[in-house]
Amino acid sequence: MEPPHKKRRIQHSSFSTSTSSEALSSEMHTETANIPAQPANLSEQNGLKARVKVELHDGNDGLTAEANGNGSTITPHHDETDSAPPPLINQTDLLRLIIQSLHSLDQVSIAKALQEASGVQLYSSHVAQFRTHILNGEYDVVLQREEYFLRQTLRIHNEQHISAVKLLILTQQYLELLETNSISEALAVLRKNLTPILQESQPEELHHLASLLLCQNTEELYERANWEGTNVKSRHTLINSIQKYVDPQILIPENRLEQLLLQAVEYQKEHLCVLQNPQNHDPSQGVSLLQREIAPEDAIPDTTLAVLTDHEDEVWNVQFSHNGQYLATVGTDKMCFVYNVHSLGAPFRSLKGHGEAVSVVAWSPNDKYLLTISQDRKAKVWDVAKGECIATFEKCTTACAWLPNSQEILVGGGNGDRHIYRYNIHSKETIHQHLLSHPIQDMDLSADGTRLVVVNRTKSFHVYYPNDMSQHFELSETDFITSVKLSPCGRYALLNISLESSSSRVSRLDMWDLEKRKKVREYEGHVQSRFVIRSCWGGNNGCFVVSGSEKNEVLVWLAADATLLAKLGGHTSVVSGVSCNARYTTMFASASDDHTVRVYHCSKDPFPQRTVEEEKTPNNEQQQ
């Protein structure tokens, strides 16, 4: 039997007989495109040109080839002796996209060489002429030859679409004239061309365009028109807007290959989830296309890297550092141990100083400090490199959070105290002290520091602006909330729900979309009735939801659709805390009342060796 003084027991003000609520449908689905596997090889015996032979000519009907009758599809020719199966992707389309992408990367000479080798042209000469006129700002030429360019070259036959394209071109021309202070010419375009199109159908837009004549400078024009000025980019944007009314076989959408690749990346994030150990990737360089993705069922940890037995009593919480190199553990033996994930043997830091059980541990955003909270009602800040306590704060027993600057903390909760205290860890001064209207059970702060979610001891949770602690909004649950964890992006909140009256003792995790202010997912299968069980997000971009359980196991769900992927065994008592490594995304750790911490890893995801840079941090790493 668990001791009655165990503070992490769930404390409810009242109990409900509500049963598990109906699972809600997904609100997180991202529109994606299935990009088929790698296309057939285009460069066999007779070279690229032999495998793809398409004849193009410059008739008024735009691109023509040996097609399907309506000119909408260009089909490559194959040798009759070629026994290979037809490709999954139209190879001519693929070549055109590659050529377009090479142009966007300023690799014009390579693009021309590919066109000559393949016999595939990006556009017909007439479409190319239209694009040249637009990119050079020769709008009158296009509008004066409306029949030729819009109806014959682009094959736009719907009169409403013709008007829409003319409006796009005229608006760009009007704005460019205003930018160069050609007021009389701009006024002529407004009166003679724009007014007949907009006067009846869009009078408000006409009034808005007319008001731009009063702009005092170009900066005001850019802001009021929501326009980036005369440049190649804005004219490419115009072409992309026109393309919406044109068959893509005639006018390919701008940056189409890049769009497809980004859709594939988004699909992998949602459905495959796991980037295999991304290392030192610079986000400013864009999304990497070289990382290998694996399916969720292949990313579940199936190997125990280590069983850590340094604690002499129950282990209540574990947390990986943000850089993924270290693991901190705390428990009822009043200790905090810090391990190197590359050498999971003896801890290199043994932090001692609390007078009672330690229930919470949190890394600072820069991973230099650890914050621990104990039942001695004290919060301690530790310098991990030195292994020293640098600050101690009173009046805290349940909840904490780091500010993004790694210099300030929020702490609160316990013994009816409804205050949240904001401290500076170096000056040890109280920066703010905020009295809330409710008790504090748990809290979590978004990584950017703009959203603080506080759970009280009833069935509601509150979202605050951290700077002044003003309440943004309050939402209610159907049952009692015991803990909260925000997603890496800060938009979603994972709430651990205790169903005290459930005869099956099965509990629930609820995912809330804080922007839409609604519950979007429910995860079921774990047990929480007597103690606080802490859950977390795992995998790349939080694609997994992971939780402990009073049934001595770790459960892993797919975040996107709440599919239960795995139940990880090995513990012999309650698993009260879990943590997922943000860098090595298939590494999980669990804390248990059986006095151990288990570290799991996926054998299909090779665990990298420690780098030279990682060997240097934290400073003077030694066992203490």
N, C-alpha and C positions, 0 to 999 in steps of 0.2 A: 504493500500500500504506500502511496506517495505521502510524504509528510504534510501535515495540515498547514505548516507555515510557508510552504513553497509559493513564493510570490507570483510565479508565472502562471498559476492557475487562472482559468478564465473567470472573471468576476462580472456577473450580469446584475443589472438593477431589477430586472423582471424577466420572465421567460415566456416564449411564444410556442404555440402548438402548430405553427405553420409548417407545412410540408415544403419540399423542394419546389421552387417556382419553375414554371415552364421555360425550357431553354429558348433563348432568343436567337433570331437569325443573325447572320454575319453582317457587320457594318464596315469591315476592314478590307473587303475585297478590292484589289487593285486591278484595273483593266490591263490585261496583258495580251501579248501575242505569242503564239507557239512558233518558235523558230525551229524548223526541222533540222535534222542532223546535217553534218557536213555534206555538201553536194558532190556529185560524181566528178572525178578528175577530168579537167578540161584540156590537159596537155599530154595526150598520149602520142603514138608513133609519129603522126604527121604534124604535130604541133597544135597550138591553140586554134589557129585559123581553120585547120582541117576538121576539127570537131564541131565548131560553131560557124556556120556559113549562112549569113543573113544578107540578102540583097536589099538595099535601101535606095529610094530615088526621091527626088524633090518635087513631087507633084503637089497640087494645092490641097490635097487631102492629108497633108502632114506625113507622118511615118507610115510607109507601106512596106510590106514584106510578104513572104509566103505565109499567109495568116489564116484566120478562121472565117473570113468572109466579111466581117464588119471592121477589120483593122484594129480590133482592141487587144489582140494578143500576137506577139511575135514569137514564132516557134523555131528553135534551132534545128538544123538538118543533121542527121547522123548517117554514117556509112551503113549501107545495107548489111555489111559483114559484121557490124558491131553487135555483139550479143549482150552487152551490158544492159541492165534494166533501165527504164527511163528515170531521169533524176527526179527527186522529190520537189526541187525548186526549179522554176523556169530559168534556165541558164542564161538566156539573153537578158532577162530582167536583172539577174544577179550581176552580170557584166556591166549593165548600164548603171546600177547602183554603185559599183566599185569605181567606175569612171567618174561619176558625180562626186563621190567621196574624195577621190584624188584631186579633183578641181578645188574642193573646199579646203583641202590641205595644202594648196598651192603647189601641187605636184603636176603641173600642166603638161610637161614634156612626157612624163610617164603615162598620163591619161591619153595623150595623143598616140603614143606607141602602142598602148593596149587597144585603142580603137582600130589602128591600122592592122594589128596582128589578128584581131578577132573579126573584123569586118562589121562590128557593131557600133552604131553611132548613138550618142547620148540623146540628141534631139534631131529632128529634121531641120533642114536649112532654114525653113520658114519659122519654125518655133524658135530656133536660135536667133533669128533676126528680131523676132518679137522681144525676146529676153534682152537683147542688146539695146534696143530702143528704151526699154524700161530702165535698165541699169544706167544708161547714159542720160536719163531724164528727158528723153525726147517724146513727151507725152502727146503733143499735138500730132505727131506723125502717126501714132497708133490710133488716136481718136478720129483723125481725118480719113483713115483707111479702116474704119470699123468693120465693114463687110469682109474685107480680106483677112485682117488679123483676128477678129473675134469670132466670126462665123465660119470662115473657111479654114484658117490655120488652127485655131483652138477648138473648132467645132462646137461652139456654144449656140444653141438654137432656141433655147427658152428665153422669151423676151424679158422676163423678170431677172433672169441671170445676166443677160446683157446689160440691163440697167444697173445691176449690183456691181458688175465689173467696172463699168464706166464711172460709177460713183467712187469706187476705190481709187481709180486712176486720177480722177479730177480732184479728190480730196488731197492726195499726195501733191499734185501740182499746185494747188491753192496754198498749202502749207509751205512748200518750198519758196513760192513767190513772196509770202509774208516774211519768211526768214531772211530773204535778201532785200527786204524793205521795198519790194516792187509793188507798191500799194495799188496803183492804177490797174496793173495787169491782174493782180489778185482779185480786185473788185469786179473786173470784167468776167473772170472765171466764175465768181460767185453769182453774178446777175444772169449771165447768158447760159451757163452750163449747169451749175449746181441747183439754182432755184427751180428750174422746170422739173428736176428729178425729185427734189425734197419738199416742195411747197405743199403738196397735197398729202403725201405719205408720211413724211417725217419733219413736221414744222419745227419741233424742238431742236432737232439736229441742225436744221438750217439756221435757227436763231443762235445756236452755240457757235457755229462756224463764223457767222457774221460778227459775233462779239469778239472774236480773236483779232479783228482789225484794230481793236483798242489796246492791244498788248504794247507795253512800253519798251520791251526788249526781248531778245530771243529766249532768255531764261524763262520769262513769264510765258512765252508762247509754248515752249517745250512742256512746261508744267500743266498749263491749262488744256493743251491739246493732247496731253499724254503721248507725246511724240518725241523721238530721239534725234530729230534733225535730219538734214540732208547728208546721207552717207550711204556707202554701199550696203550696210546692214539694213537700213530702213527700206531701201529699195528691194532687197531680197525678201524682206518681210511683206512688202506689197505683192511680189510675185507669189509668195506662199499663200497670201489671202486670195489672190485670183485663182490659184490652183484648185481651190475648193469647188469651183464651178467647171472644172475641166477634167476630162478623163485622165487618170494618172499615167496611162500608156503614152499620152501625148505630152503632158507636162508633169514631170515627176515632182512630187513634193520636195521642198528644200530639205537637205540633210536627212534624206529618207533612211539611209543605211544606219546612221547614228541613232535615229528614232527607234528602229527595229532592235538594235543592240541594247538600248536602254530599256525597252519593253522586256527583252529577254532577261536582263539583269533584275528588273522588278519581279518578273515571274519567278526567278530563282530565289530571290529574297523571301517571297511569300510561300513558295511550295517546296523548294529544296533547302532553303534556310541557312545552310552552314557553309561559311567560307573556311576552307581548311587553313588554319593558322596564318591569317594575313599578318605580315610582318613589315613594320616601318613604312606603311603606305601613306603617302602624302595626299590628303583629301583635295588639296588645291590643284593637283594634277588630274582631277576627274576620276571617274569610276574605273577601276582596273578590270580589264577583260581577261586577264590571265589566271585569276584564281580559280581553282577547281571546286565545283559545287558537288555536294553529295546529298542524296535523298534523306529525309528525316529518319527513316527506318534504318539507314546505314550509319547514322550519326549518334545513335544512342550509345552511351558508355557500356561496354561489355567487358571491361578489364578493370580490376582493382589495382591502381598504381601503388597504393599504400594504405595501411591501417595504422593511424597514429594513436599511441597509447600513453602519452605523457601526462594526461589529466588523471587525477586520482579520484575524481567523482564525475557526476553528470556533466556532459558538454552541452551548452545551451545555444551557442551561436558560432557561426563561421563566416568569414568574409575574405574573398580574394581582393588583392589590391587592384587598382584600375589598370595598371600596366601588365597585370597577369602574372607577375613574377613571385608574389608572396601570398601566403595564406595565414590569416590570424584566427585564433580559436579562443573561446572563453567558456567558463563553466562555474560550477558550484564550489570548486576548490580555490576560488578567489584569484585564479591565475589567468594570464593572457600569454599564449605562446604564438610565436611567429616563425613560419617555415618558409624555406625556399622551395618553389615547386619543382625545380630541377634536381633537388637532392632531398627528397622527402624522408629524412631520417630524424635525427635529433633536431629540435628547434634551435635556431641561431639567436633568438631572443626569448627570454623568459621574464615577463613583466609582472612584478609583484608589488602590491601596495594597497589593494582594496581590503576592507575588513569583512566583507560579506560576499556572497555569490555574485559573479559578474554575468549580466544577462544580455548586454548589447555591446557590439564592437563595430566601429566604422572607420574606414580609411579617409584621410583628407584627399581632395581632388588631385593634389600633386604627389600623393603617396609618401610624403615625408613624415606624417603624423598619424597616430592612432587615437581614437576617442573611445573610451570604455565607460560603461554605466553599470553601477553595482547597486545591490540592495542595501548598501551602507549609505544610500542617498547621496552619493558623490559621483561626479563625472571627472575622469582624469584624462589629460592629454599627454601622450608619450611621443618623444622624439625617437623614431625607430632606429635611426643610424647610431645614436648614442645609447639607446636602451634606457633612457631616463624619463621620469615624469617631469614635465615642464610646467604643468598647471593643474590645479584641483578646484572644482567648483561644487558648491553645495546645492541642495534642494532639487535633486533630479534622481528619478528611479526608473523611468520607463522608456523615454523617447529622446532622440537626438537627430541632428542633421548638420552637415558642413555647408557653409557658404562657398561659392565658387572660388573665392580668393584664397582659400585654405588658411585664412587668418582668423576667421570668426565661426562660431558654432551657435546652434539653437538647441536648447535642452528644455525639458519640462516633463510634467506628469508625476503621478504618485501621491498617495496620502491626501487626496482631495485638492491638491494644489492645481489651480487652473491657470497658472502663469506659464508663458513661454519666455525664457530668458535668452538674450543674445549677448554673448561674451566675446571679447578679444582674447585669444589664447596667449598673447605675448604680454600685453599690459594687464591682463586679468581683470579688466574693467567691465562693468555691466553697461553695454551700449544701450539696450532697451529692455524693458520689462513689460510684457503685454498680458493683460488679464482677459482671458477668454470667457465665453458664456457657458462653457461646458468642460467636463473633465477631459483629460488627455490620456488616451490608451496607447496611441502610436502616431508617428508622423513620418513623412518623407518629402524631400525637396527635389524638384527637377534639377537636372544637371546644369541648366543655364541660370538657376536661381530665381526664376520668375514665378514659380507655382509651388505653394506649400499645401500639402494635403494632411489634415489632422483628423484622426479617428477618435471619437469619444467612446464611452462605455455603454452606448445604447445601440440604436439602429441607424445612425446617421453619420455622415462625415462632412467635413467642411474644407473649402478651398480658399486660401488666403493669398494676398499679395505680400510677399515677405518683407518688402522695404518698409512698409508702414503697418503691416499686419491687419490691414482692412480686409474684411471678408468679401470674397468674390461671389461665392454662392454656397448653398448647402444642399445636399442630396440625401435621400433616405433609402435604406435597404429594408428587406423583409424580415431579416434576422440579425443577430448580434455580430458586430464586426470586431475582430480581434487584432488584425494587423493590416498594414498597407505597404505596397511596393509599386513605385512608378516605373513605367517602361523607359528604356534608354532615351526615347525622344521626348518623354514627359507628357505625352498626350493621354496615355492610358493608365488607369490605376487598377492594380490587382488587389482585391479585398478578400481576406480570409474570413469566411462566414461560419459561425458555430450554430449548428442545429441541435440545440440541447435536448429538445423533446423527441428527436428522431429515434425510433426504436432500433433502426439499423445502424445507428451511430455514424452514418455516412455524412460527411460535411460537404461544403461547396466552396469553390473559389469563383468570384465574380469579376469580370473585366468591365470597366466603365470607360467610355469615351468622354473625357472631360471637356472636349470642345463641343460635342453634341449634347452633353449632359444626360447621357442615357446608358443603360447597361446593354452591352453588345454580345457578351459571351458568358457561359457558365461551364465550369470544369468540376466534374464529380468523380469520386472514387476513393479519396483519402478519408481518414477518420480524425476528427478533432472534437472532443467533448469535455475533457478535463483540463487540458493545458493549451497555452498559446503555441500554435504552429506557424512558423514563418515561411513564406513562399518567395519565389523570385522568378525573374526572367532569365532565359538562357539562350545560347546559340547566337548566330549572327543577327543583329538588330532585334533581339528579343523574340525570335521565332518559336522558342519553347517556353512553356510554363512548367515550373518545377516546384514540388512541395514535399515536405516530410509528412509523417502520419503517425498516429498512435498505434498503428499496426506494424511498426518497426520497419518501414520501407520508404523508399523514395519513389514518387510518381512523376512521370514526364508526359506532358500533353503537347500537341501541336497547337500553338497559339491561334492560328488562323481559323481552325474549325473545331477545336476542343477534342480532337481525337486522342484517346489515351494510347500513347505509344509504348510505354514500358513501366514496369514496377521493378525497382532495383532492390534486391535483398542484401543480406549480410549482417545487418544489425540485429541485436537481440532485445532491444528495448525501444522506447519512444524516440522517433527522429523529430526533433523540435526545430532544427534550423538547417537551411541549405544555402549554397552559394554556387554560382556559375562563373567560370573564368571568362572575362570579357575579351581576352586576347586569344587564348587557346580554347576555342568555343565548344569543344566536345569534352571539356574537363569540368566535372562537378565535384563538390565536397558536401558532406552531410555530417551533422552533429547529433549525437545520440546520448540518451540516458545510460547507455551501456558503457560509458566512460571512454568512448572511442570516437575518432573522426575517420571517416572513410573517404578516400579520394578516388574517383572513378574517371576512366578515360575510354575513348573509342579506339579499338585496335586498328580500324580502317583509316584512322586519321593520324599519321605518324607524328609523334611528339618531337619537336625540334630540340637541338642542343642549345645550351645557353650561349649567347653571343659574348664577344669581348666587352661590349658596352654594358651588358647586363651584369658581367662579373664585377664591375666597378661600383654597383649600387645595391643596397645602401652602403655608405662609407664604412670601411673597416668591418665588414661583416664577419662576426665571430659568434660562436655560441656563448651564451651567458646564462 
